[in-house]
């Protein structure tokens, strides 16, 4: 018969959300998972899990053989409402994995220092302002501290020679000092307030993310990282890039939204992705052709007026993003047909006649203000293409009525600080095929957009949009929609009704969910890019989208697929999702 003490314990455990059977299983397996149980505190029965019956607070009952127990090595307390973790955690000397992420912890127990076998500590998504010393926890391989309130990293981190992954992103770090070598392979310090950093001590680094800081100079020591493969420096104030020739393994470099005026030179030939959008680059040097492994080049929203014709012979180049540039030497209709058309055009411009080469370069000619540029107006009237950038874009909005008799087919008004969708565009709704309003401050797209039925390419990137109007579902000629760098929280429902849509570019928003069932209806969808959103889960059904070839999901909050799979590219991601389908 169960005695009074055991009966009382079971009642208490049931009331606190920790069932006795979980504790019994933990003694046998060495793992206890209490995630997502709305716990505000951890009952004593957990902390006495492995204590022998002679102890008055022991959690054993008559169904257990205390001598057969397995010492707890894995404890998961994530996604609860915990404000503290008891110092009694020091009882679990065999603990290897501790996961307390997504709670309300303001501090961690000092007893963590006693867990010398600990290999993984996940304390992310809490309210931590400091950490206890873990100097003796030299076995730590993974330390996750992202989304807290840390203003500095403790000095003990320098002693964690075995640590391979450190994530302290989304904190309040203003200064970080590393003064000794370690085995670190993954370092994420993005979304902090760092102004300078030396990471040259981490010679084993493969992945570095320092995006969204206040860096004004290139991080010291990066040039010596021969094993680094991915380097993220987006959204800083870096004005120049040093030679990266010694970074022989570098495959991806992301430097969008900085203050680069010059295209980075002396890049390693291994690089395959180069993102330089939203800078002040004016010229692409001919040496770019040395990057024979380059597959994607993003130059969106710069001041580039032309490309070297030799780029047309770069056999690996699959994607060139040129939106938001004052291009003069490449016709807009060529750009609207995609990368392969641009490369073919560049190949056609490779000439040996010196006179013909010099006639191509018109970018140095002085330009009059838009409203006074009569030759420009004549050019627009003859070509049906209106392109303007920055101040000229603002002036162009005011003069749209001047072209009421022209069947404009291509309009690009970028980086002009435009706050409202230009209503003057409505008069061209039956002729427009390409519309680029990226790099402005537009907060809303009017319902009248549904009348632009000839649109094939629509770029609304880098604005302040929170949604797209349902009337867009009538745009049955639309091939590509670009709404990167906005504030959209869910994939617009109107897109799922556009049968012609092939490319959806929605990076850098706040999207949390991918509605696979709706996307399955889109027979022509070939590219879905949702980098840097808040997606928590990737549905395997995406692999069933008939023509999907490019799926870009880096920088989200999901854990599966793992980063190692994402790094292999779209084909590997789709293959992995296919393997996760039922009956596969």
BELWO-V904526 format. One record per pair of residues at least 24 apart in sequence whose ideal C-beta (glycine too) atoms are under 10 Angstrom apart, sorted by the first residue. I is the first residue (numbers start at 1). J is the second residue. Records with the same first field share a line. If there is no record, write none. Layout:
# BELWO-V904526
I=J + J
This chain:
# BELWO-V904526
1=62
2=61 + 62 + 63
3=61 + 62
5=56 + 58 + 61
6=59 + 60 + 61 + 62 + 63
7=61
9=43 + 44 + 45 + 48 + 57 + 58 + 59 + 60 + 61
10=45 + 61
12=43 + 44 + 45
13=43 + 44 + 45 + 46 + 59
15=43
16=40 + 41 + 42 + 43 + 44 + 45 + 46
17=42 + 43 + 80
18=42 + 43 + 45 + 46 + 59
20=45 + 59 + 61 + 63 + 64
21=63
22=46 + 49
23=48 + 49 + 59 + 60 + 61 + 64
24=49 + 59 + 60 + 61 + 63 + 64 + 69
26=50 + 59 + 69 + 70 + 72 + 74 + 75
27=59 + 60 + 64 + 65 + 66 + 68 + 69 + 70 + 71 + 72
28=64 + 68 + 69 + 70
29=70 + 72 + 73 + 74
30=69 + 70 + 71 + 72 + 73 + 74 + 75 + 94 + 95 + 96
31=70 + 72 + 73 + 74 + 75 + 76 + 96 + 97
32=72 + 73 + 74 + 75 + 76 + 77 + 92
33=74 + 75 + 76 + 77 + 78 + 99
34=75 + 76 + 77 + 78 + 79 + 80 + 82 + 99
35=76 + 77 + 78 + 79 + 80 + 99 + 100 + 101 + 102
36=76 + 78 + 79 + 80 + 102
37=77 + 78 + 79 + 80 + 81
38=79 + 80 + 81
39=77 + 79 + 80 + 81 + 82 + 103
40=80 + 81 + 82 + 83 + 103 + 104
41=80 + 81 + 82 + 83 + 84 + 85 + 86
42=75 + 77 + 80 + 82 + 84 + 85 + 86 + 88 + 89
43=86
44=86 + 88
46=72 + 75 + 77 + 86 + 88 + 89 + 91 + 92
47=85 + 86 + 87 + 88 + 89 + 90 + 91 + 92
48=88 + 91
49=75 + 91 + 92
50=91 + 92 + 93 + 94
51=91
57=88
70=94
71=95 + 117
72=96 + 97
73=97 + 98 + 117 + 118 + 119
74=98 + 99 + 120
75=99 + 100 + 115
76=100 + 101 + 122
77=101 + 102 + 103 + 105 + 122
78=102 + 103 + 122 + 123 + 124 + 125
79=103 + 125
80=104 + 105
82=126
83=107 + 126 + 127
84=108 + 109
85=109 + 111 + 112 + 123
86=111
87=111 + 112 + 114
89=114 + 115
90=114 + 115
92=117 + 118
93=117 + 118
94=118
95=119 + 120 + 121
96=120 + 139 + 141
97=121 + 122 + 142
98=122 + 123
99=123 + 124 + 144
100=124 + 125 + 126 + 128
101=125 + 126 + 144 + 145 + 146 + 147 + 148
102=126 + 147
103=127 + 128
105=148
106=130 + 148 + 149
107=131 + 132
108=132 + 134
112=136 + 137
113=137 + 156
115=139 + 140
116=140
118=142 + 143
119=143 + 162 + 163 + 164
120=144 + 165
121=145
122=146 + 167
123=147 + 148
124=148 + 167 + 168 + 169 + 170
125=170 + 557
128=171
129=171 + 172
130=154
131=156 + 157
132=156
133=159
134=159 + 160
135=159 + 160
137=162 + 163
138=162 + 163
139=163
140=164 + 165 + 166
141=165 + 183 + 185
142=166 + 167 + 186
143=167 + 168 + 184
144=168 + 169 + 188
145=169 + 170 + 171 + 173 + 188
146=170 + 171 + 188 + 189 + 190 + 191 + 557
147=171 + 191 + 557
148=172 + 173
150=192
151=175 + 192 + 193
152=176 + 177
153=177 + 178 + 189
155=179
157=182 + 184
158=182 + 201
160=184
163=187 + 202
164=204 + 205 + 206
165=207 + 563
166=202
167=209
168=192
169=209 + 210 + 211 + 212 + 213
170=212
173=197 + 213
174=213 + 214
178=202 + 221
184=208
185=227 + 228 + 229
186=230 + 563
187=228
188=232
189=213 + 219
190=232 + 233 + 234 + 235 + 236 + 532 + 555
191=235
194=219 + 236
195=236 + 237
196=220
197=221 + 222
198=222
199=224 + 225 + 228
200=224 + 225
202=227 + 228
203=227 + 228
204=228
205=229 + 230 + 231 + 249
206=230 + 249 + 251 + 567
207=231 + 232 + 252 + 563 + 567
208=232 + 233
209=233 + 234 + 254 + 555
210=234 + 235 + 236 + 238
211=235 + 236 + 254 + 255 + 256 + 257 + 532 + 555
212=236 + 257 + 532
213=237 + 238
215=258
216=258 + 259
217=242
218=242 + 244 + 255 + 258 + 264
222=246 + 247 + 250
223=247 + 266
225=249 + 250
226=250 + 268
228=252 + 253 + 268
229=270 + 271 + 272 + 567
230=254 + 273 + 554 + 563 + 567
231=255 + 271
232=256 + 275 + 532 + 554 + 555
233=257 + 258 + 275
234=258 + 275 + 277 + 278 + 508 + 532 + 555
235=278 + 508
238=279
239=279 + 280
240=264
241=265 + 266 + 267 + 276
242=266
243=267 + 268
244=268 + 271
245=269
247=271
250=274
251=293 + 295 + 567
252=295 + 296 + 554 + 567
254=298 + 531 + 532 + 554 + 555
255=279 + 298
256=298 + 299 + 300 + 301 + 485 + 507 + 508
257=301 + 462 + 485 + 508
260=302
261=302 + 303
263=287 + 288 + 299 + 302 + 304
264=288
265=290
266=290
267=291 + 294
268=293
269=293 + 294
270=294
271=295 + 296 + 297
272=296 + 316 + 317 + 318 + 569
273=297 + 298 + 319
274=298 + 299
275=299 + 300 + 321
276=300 + 301 + 302 + 304 + 321
277=301 + 302 + 321 + 322 + 323 + 324 + 325 + 438 + 439 + 461 + 462 + 484 + 485
278=302 + 324 + 415 + 438 + 439 + 461 + 462 + 485
279=303 + 304
281=325
282=306 + 325 + 326 + 363
283=307 + 308 + 363
284=308 + 311 + 320
286=310 + 311
288=314 + 317
289=313 + 314 + 317
290=314
291=316 + 317
292=316 + 317
293=317
294=318 + 319 + 320
295=319 + 569
296=320 + 321 + 339 + 552
297=321 + 322 + 339
298=322 + 323
299=323 + 324 + 325 + 327
300=324 + 325 + 414 + 436 + 438 + 439 + 459 + 461 + 462 + 482 + 484 + 485
301=325 + 389 + 414 + 415 + 438 + 439 + 461 + 462 + 485
302=326 + 389 + 415
303=363 + 389 + 390 + 415
304=328 + 329 + 330 + 363
305=329 + 330 + 361 + 362 + 363 + 364 + 365
306=330 + 346 + 349 + 360 + 361 + 362 + 363
307=342 + 343 + 345 + 346 + 349
308=346 + 349 + 350
309=345 + 346 + 347 + 348 + 349 + 350 + 351 + 357 + 360
310=346 + 347 + 349 + 350
311=342 + 343 + 346 + 347 + 349 + 350
312=342 + 343 + 344 + 345 + 346 + 347 + 348 + 349 + 350
313=343 + 346 + 347 + 350
314=343 + 346
315=343
317=342 + 343
318=343 + 550
319=527 + 550
320=346
321=461 + 482 + 484 + 505
323=412 + 414 + 434 + 436 + 438 + 439 + 457 + 459 + 461 + 462 + 482 + 484
324=389 + 390 + 393 + 412 + 413 + 414 + 415 + 436 + 437 + 438 + 439 + 440 + 459 + 461 + 462
325=387 + 389 + 412 + 414 + 415
326=363 + 367 + 387 + 388 + 389 + 390 + 392 + 412 + 414 + 415
327=363 + 387 + 389 + 412
328=360 + 361 + 362 + 363 + 365 + 367 + 387
329=359 + 360 + 361 + 362 + 363
331=383 + 385 + 410
332=383 + 384 + 385 + 386 + 387 + 409 + 410 + 411 + 412 + 434 + 436
333=383 + 384 + 385 + 409 + 410 + 433 + 434
335=410 + 412 + 434 + 436 + 457
336=385 + 409 + 410 + 412 + 433 + 434 + 436 + 456 + 457 + 479 + 480
337=434 + 456 + 457
338=457 + 479 + 480 + 503
367=392
368=392
369=395
370=394 + 395 + 396 + 397 + 398 + 399
371=395 + 396 + 398 + 399 + 402
377=402 + 403 + 406
380=406 + 408 + 410 + 411
381=405 + 406 + 408
382=406
383=408 + 409 + 410
384=408 + 409 + 410 + 411 + 428 + 431 + 432 + 433
385=409 + 410 + 411 + 412 + 434
386=410 + 411 + 412 + 413 + 425 + 428 + 432
387=411 + 412 + 413 + 414 + 436
388=412 + 413 + 414 + 415 + 416
389=413 + 414 + 415 + 416 + 439
390=414 + 415 + 416 + 417 + 439
391=415 + 416 + 417
392=416
393=417 + 418 + 422 + 437 + 439 + 440
394=418 + 440
396=422 + 424
397=421 + 422 + 423 + 424 + 425 + 437 + 440
398=422 + 424
399=424
400=424 + 425 + 426 + 427 + 428
401=427
403=427 + 428
404=428
406=431
407=431 + 432 + 454
408=432 + 433 + 434 + 435
409=433 + 434 + 435 + 454 + 456
410=434 + 435 + 436 + 457
411=435 + 436 + 437
412=436 + 437 + 438 + 459
413=437 + 438 + 439 + 440
414=438 + 439 + 440 + 459 + 461 + 462
415=439 + 440 + 462
416=440 + 441
417=441 + 442
418=442 + 463
419=443 + 444 + 463 + 464
420=444 + 446
421=445 + 446 + 448 + 449 + 460 + 463 + 465
423=448
425=449 + 452
426=451 + 452
428=452 + 454
429=453 + 454 + 455
430=454
432=456 + 457 + 458
433=457 + 458 + 477 + 478 + 479
434=458 + 459 + 480
435=459 + 460
436=460 + 461 + 482
437=461 + 462 + 463
438=462 + 463 + 482 + 483 + 484 + 485
439=463 + 485
440=464
442=486
443=486 + 487
444=468 + 469
445=469 + 471 + 472 + 483 + 492
446=471
447=471 + 472
449=474 + 475 + 494
450=474 + 475 + 494
451=475
452=477 + 478
453=477 + 478
454=478
455=479 + 480 + 481
456=480 + 500 + 502
457=481 + 482 + 503
458=482 + 483
459=483 + 484 + 505
460=484 + 485 + 486 + 488 + 505
461=485 + 486 + 505 + 506 + 507 + 508
462=486 + 508
463=487
465=492 + 509
466=509 + 510
467=492 + 493 + 494
468=492 + 493 + 494 + 495
469=494
470=494 + 497
472=497 + 498
473=497 + 498
474=498
475=500 + 501
476=500 + 501
477=501
478=502 + 503
479=503 + 524 + 526
480=504 + 505 + 527
481=505 + 506
482=506 + 507 + 529
483=507 + 508 + 509
484=508 + 509 + 529 + 530 + 531 + 532
485=509 + 532
486=510 + 511
488=533
489=513 + 533 + 534
490=514 + 515
491=515 + 518 + 519 + 528 + 530 + 533
493=518
495=519 + 522 + 525
496=520 + 521 + 522 + 525
497=521 + 522
498=522 + 524 + 525
499=523 + 524
500=524
501=525 + 526 + 527
502=526 + 527 + 547 + 549
503=527 + 528 + 529 + 550
504=528 + 529 + 530
505=529 + 530 + 531 + 552
506=530 + 531 + 532 + 533 + 552
507=531 + 532 + 533 + 552 + 553 + 554 + 555
508=532 + 533 + 555
509=533 + 534
510=534 + 535
511=535 + 556
512=536 + 537 + 556 + 557
513=537 + 539
514=538 + 539 + 541 + 542 + 551 + 553 + 556 + 558
515=539 + 541
516=540 + 541 + 542 + 543 + 544 + 545 + 577
517=541
519=544 + 545 + 548
520=544 + 545 + 546 + 548
521=545
522=546 + 547 + 548
523=547
524=548
525=549 + 550
526=550 + 551
527=551 + 552 + 570
528=552 + 553 + 570
529=553 + 554 + 570
530=554 + 555 + 556
531=555 + 556 + 566
532=556
533=557 + 558
534=558
538=566 + 573 + 576 + 577 + 580
539=577 + 580 + 581
540=574 + 576 + 577 + 578 + 579 + 580 + 581 + 582 + 584
541=577 + 578 + 580 + 581 + 582
542=573 + 574 + 577 + 578 + 581
543=573 + 574 + 575 + 576 + 577 + 578 + 579 + 580 + 581 + 584
544=574 + 577 + 578 + 581
545=574
548=574
549=574
550=574
551=577
